[in-house]
Amino acid sequence: MHQPPKWADRFLSWYCNPDLLEEIQGDAYELFDSRVSKEGISAARRKFIWDVIRFCRWSNIKRTTTQNKTLNNTAMIGNYFKTGMRNLVKDKVTSTISVLGLALAVGTAITSYIFVNFFLDMDNFHSKRDRIYQVINTVNAQGQNQQWSDVPITMEASLKDITGVEALTRIEYGSGNMRFNDLVFNEFIYFSDPEFLKIFDFPIEIGSREVLNDKSQIFLSKRVAVKYFGDEDPIGKQVSIKYEDGTIYNYFIGGVFEKFPNGASFAPPVLISIESYFDRNPEIRNDWSHLTDGLFLTLAANANITDVESQFPPMVKLQNDSKAEMQSKSFELMSMNDVSLNNHKIIGSVIGGGHPAGRILLSVIAVLLLILACANYVNISVSSSAKRLKEIAMRKVLGGTRNMVIKQFLIENVIICLIAIGVGVLISYFLFLPGFNSLLPIVIPFSFSSVLNMGLFFGVLLVFVGLASGLYPAFYISKFQAITIFRGNQKFGQKSLFSRLLLTLQFVIAFFTIVTSFVFTDVSMQLVNAHWGYEAEDVITVPINDNQVYTALHDKLLENPKVKAVSGSFGHIGPYNRISVVKHAETELQSNIYMTDENYLDVLDLKLLEGRYFSSKGDVNNAVVSQRLVRKMKWTEPLKSHFYYDSVRYEVIGVVEDFATDNYYHEAFPVAFIPKFETGFNYLTMKTTEGDKTAAMEDVKATWKEIAPDDPFEGIYQTKVMDDFYDENRSNVILISSIAGITLFLACLGLYGLVTFNINRRMKEFSVRKVLGANLSAIVGLINRDYVWILTIAFVIGAPLGVINMGSMVKSIYPDAPSVTAYPIIIAIVLMIVAFAITVGGQIYRVSKKNPADNLRTE
C-alpha cells in the first residue's frame, strides 16, 4: 500500500492544532488514496505535500498550547530567579565567596581590557589617522637591520611632488631657555612644517592652524601657557628663547593648544616653524647627511603605498652618497597605528605606545584569573549543593524534570555572574584602575573606545564566565535521583575527580603566576641593587649651553672647598648618551661617544681594567673604550688597537669596565671616551667632598645665579639619573605582586571550597574514627593526603612554566638582565605552604572541635 511522504506527514502533525489534526489528516489521506488510483503515485505525493503546505493557515496552527507553554516558562523562569535570590541570601558565606572570587577576576579583566584598549587605540582623535604614515629608515648596523625614526631632513622636498602625497611635515627636536619677564624655564621644542597642524588634529583652544606659516609665531601647550601667563590671554605676547648655541630669538604667541587628549602618544610643549631652525642652521637645509627626528605624511584616499615607496631608492642613494654617519638600507612607509604598536623596535620613535610585553602579560593574566575564578566557583557550587539535595529531590518528586533543575542552577549562576560583573566594575573603577594609574606616568580613564566595543566585551565576558562556571555544576547536580537522595544513599562527590583536577589547575595557575611574579621581582631587585660601574655618589652634574658660563662656573667651583674636582664633557653618562658610529677595518659599530676633558673619568671613578686614562693634550688622538666595545670588535689586544670616528684615527690607551647609562631597557651600547681639551662642553661634572653634596649643590645654585641669572639652573645629583627607570620598575613590581596576591587568594578560595566539601562528606567517618580512638594527627593526615599530592603536581607543572615564561619575557624587556636565582621558587613554595596551612587549618580546627555524637546521632 502506498504511503504519503513521511516528512510532510510529520510536518503536518507538528504545526496542526491537535483539535483539528485528526480531521485534516484524514482528509489529506483520502485525497492521497484517490489521486494514487487516478493520477499515479508521483503526482499523489506532490499534491499531498501541497495540501500540507496550504493547510498551514493561522486557523489551523496550534496556538493555545504554545501560548500556555510560553506563559508557563515565563512563570517558571520567574520562580527560578526568586528561588535563586533566596538561596543567595540564605547561604551568605558561600554566596559571598562565589561573588567575591568572580568579581576580583572580572575586575582584573576589565582593568586589563581598558589598559590594552587604551594603547591599541592611541591617537584615535586624529581624523586622518588611517591615512597618516611615517617614513621609517632601515639601517644595517652590526649585521642587523634596525628601524630608525630619523630620516634625511631634506627628504621632504623630494616627496612633495610624488602623486598621492597630500601633505608632509618634519619634526626636529630642540630645546631652549624660554623667557617672559622674570620667568625663565628650559623647554622642549618641536620644530615642524606648517602642515603639522593640518596632519595632526591636536585640539586648539585659541589661535589658527596657519600660525606656523609665520616663523615669528609659536604655539604653546596649555601647560606651558599657564606656567608663563597664568589665566591671561597669551596671544600676541612676546617671549625670547635662548638656544643651545647661545643665539636668542624673539617670538610672538600665536596659539595655545587645549589640554592634550589622554590618548595622545606624543604632543609638542612648544611648536615652532622649522624655518626658524634653518635660520640658525642654514647649512643643513639641503644636506642629505643630516637626519631629522621624524617625517610624516598623509596619503590621498586612493593612493597606492607601493607606488609611493617605489620612489624611495634614489633617495636612499642620495643619503648614502652624502657620507652620512648612518648608512640607509631602505626607506618605507609605516602607518601611524603600526608605528604605535612597534615603537619599541623603532630607534628614536616620535610616536609612543609602550612595550607590548606589558599588554600581553596583562591579557594572559586576566584570562588565567578568569579561569581560576570559574574553577573556584565550580568547586564551591558543587560542594555547597550538598545542602540542597532534598530540595532537588522534592522538585523531581513534584514533577520537575532534569532540564528544569539544569535551568534553575544556570539561572542562579547567571544571577551570581551578573552580580559579580557589577561588583567587578566597581572594583575596577574605584580600586584597580586608580591603583594602576598611580603606578603609571599617564592617566588611563575608565572608558571604552566605543559603545559597541563595551557591549561586545561585557557580552563575551558574561557568556564566558557564565558557561565556564555554571555548566558543570548544573549538569552534575541535576543527575541525582530523588529516591536515592531520600534513602540517604546518594554517594555525593565521593570520588570528586573533576574537582581535584580543577583544584590542580588552579594551583598550576597560582604557581605559574606567583613564580612569574617573583622571577620578575628577583630580576628587578638585582637591577636596582646592581653597581652602575662608576661612583655616582657625591657627584653633581650641570648642563650648560654657553662656553663663557662654563668657564666662569668651572673656575669658581675650583675655589670651593666642598668641591674636590671639576670636569667637562660633550655628552654625559645618564642625561645625554650620544649614539654614533666607530669603525675598525670592515666593522662599523654603533657606540656612545663622550668627548671629555682629562678629569672626567677620574671624577666618575670609572674602573680601569687595563691601560690608562688620557691626561694631557698629547693624548688628543687617543681614546679609552669599554669592555663591550672590545668584545664587539673582537680585539684580543685592545691596547694595540685603533678605530676611526668622524674620519679621525684614535689609538686605544685604556679599557674601562662596562657601566650603566640611564636604564636597562635596551642592550648597553659600546662606549668610547674621546679627549676634548678645548672649551665647548655642554656638561659640567664635579666631585664633592664626602658628606658635602647637599651643601655643594646650594653653593652651585648660588654661583649660577651670579654667573647666569637669565638661564634656569638644571643641575642634578648623578645618583638621580636612573630614577625614572627605578620608579617605573618599582611600579611594575607592585603591579605584578598585586596580581600574584589576587591569584593566591583565588586559589585558596578554591581550596577552601573543596576541603569544606570533602570534610562535610566525611564528617561521620571522622566521628567514627575519633570514637574508635583516632587522634587528631591521624585525621589531619587523612585530610591532607590528597592535597599534598595536588600541590606537588601543581608545583612541578606550574613553577617551571613560570620560570620559562618570565625568563623569556624579562630578556625581551631587559636584554642585559642578570640570571634568575632560586629565590622565586623558594618564596613560591613558602607562600603556598603558609596559604595551605591557613586555608585547611580552619577546617581541621572545626573537625577537632566537633562532638562525634552530633554527627552520629542521625544514624
C-alpha angles and dihedrals in degrees: 000000000000119000129202118244108293096216091054091048091050091048089054091050091049099054103028122101106254090229091059100032098091093050097044094043091049092051090049092052092049091051090048094052091047093051093048091061095042106033107017134255097284095053091043092054093047092051092045089058089049091050091052090051096046092046088059094098131139092256092054099043117099110247111150095066092046093048091049091046090051091050091046091049091049091050091045093050089049088052090050091053091050092047091047093052091048091051091049091052093042096054099040098164096052092042092050092050092048095047094042094050094049092041093054091051092044091048090052091048093050092048092047092049093050090048095048093042090050093057095040090052098045118143092014090139090075103097093208095046093123091056099040115104135177123216106236122202115217111205127187105224125170090346094306132101112242126189115223131190090210117095133166110292092222093053088091091071092054093050097051096082097046113116112249096027108117103176140354136199134181125210117211117180122222143148138213145165107267118203133193114170105309096342114102125172135158109246133194110235136204113206107198145159120262090256089069090086091047097048096043121049100212103164114253122214096188134356137044133287087231093067095104090062085077111061091202092065128073140190123230131200116241091252094053092044092053091047092059105026107023110200094340122113103257097192111123095010117130127235131178127221124202109203130209092264091057097253117135124213129184121221137181121226106248101171148356127217122226117244104298115252117260089243095058109120091192134014134174117243089193122015120197133172112266087229087074088056091051090051088064095038107031093157094068098054092095098020112122091192093063112088121208120210097248144353121202132181141176120227126212115258092253097039120128112228092204091056091052093047090050087070093060104079095075088051091052089055092049091053095046092045089055088068092241115185090237110051113210126225096189145333122231139175118246122187118242091246093052091048089054092051094045101034091116088066095046114085111227093005114188092201118067129211108142132239113308091223090082093051093046093047094049092048093050092047092049091053092046092050091050090051089047093050092047091050088051091051092050092052094046093045093052094045094046092049088073085080091056102051094110091048089054092047092049092051090053093047090053091055103276115148128215089256090057092052090048091051091049094053093042091052091049087050091051089052091052092045093050091049090046092050090049092049089043090056090052092047091050094045099044103027120014102040095043088048090047092050091050087063096048131074088227134052117241111200123222095252143111127231091242142354089249092055091048092050093048092047096051092040093053090043093053093046093046096047093039096051097037094050103032111039100071097046091047095050094039097050096040093062094067115114119233095222091052092050095049091049090052092238097118106126093211112202093328094157097024090183092156091051091051091049090051091049090049089051090050093053092044087057090044094051090043093052096041094047090045089052095049094043088058091043091048093052091044093052091049090053092047092051095039117118111247094224093250138054110265096168115107091012123126124190126199123189112220131186100184126071093208091052090049093052094046093047092045092053094045093050092051087063092053112100090210091062118079099181141358128205139176132216143172100228121010137216107262110008100042120025105171114207117212139144130264122191135208120174104312095340121103115189130189107227144165108253120202119184106202144165123248094272101052099087091047093049091055091038095224110192110254112213098181140350122016144282120262110258112170144031087268087073093061092121096037127095143193117221138190128250090250092058089051091051094046091049090046092227116170093186106031095175088063093048135090141190139197125241122178088350091302120118116229125192116217110238100164145022123209129195116265114267140190121257116188107320145352098239094106135035109274114256122235111259135220125186112206122191118249111177101169124073123271099102121150096198132051115198125188137186114219128204113268113282094008098091096109094044091046090053090055090050091051091051091050092048091048091055089055095047103034109017092160096056127074117246112236103171117149139189109254088228088068098060092093096043095105091054093046092048092052091043092051090050091052091050092050091048098049092042090053090052090050089052092052090048092051091048092051092048090052090051089057091047090050091052095050095042090050090048094051096042091051089049093050100036093110090048090054090047092053091048091051091050089051091053106267112154126224095259091059091052091046088054091052092050096046100040097088095039095053088058091047091052092046094051091045091051093049090053104033103040098056090045089053093050093047094045098049093036091061092041092050090052090053091051100036109027091186094044117149121245120279114256129213092258096093091056093046093048092048091053093048092048092050093048091050093045091047092049093050095045097045095033093070092054092046089052089053091053092048093052096044115105109234090218091064091059098041098044093088094054 
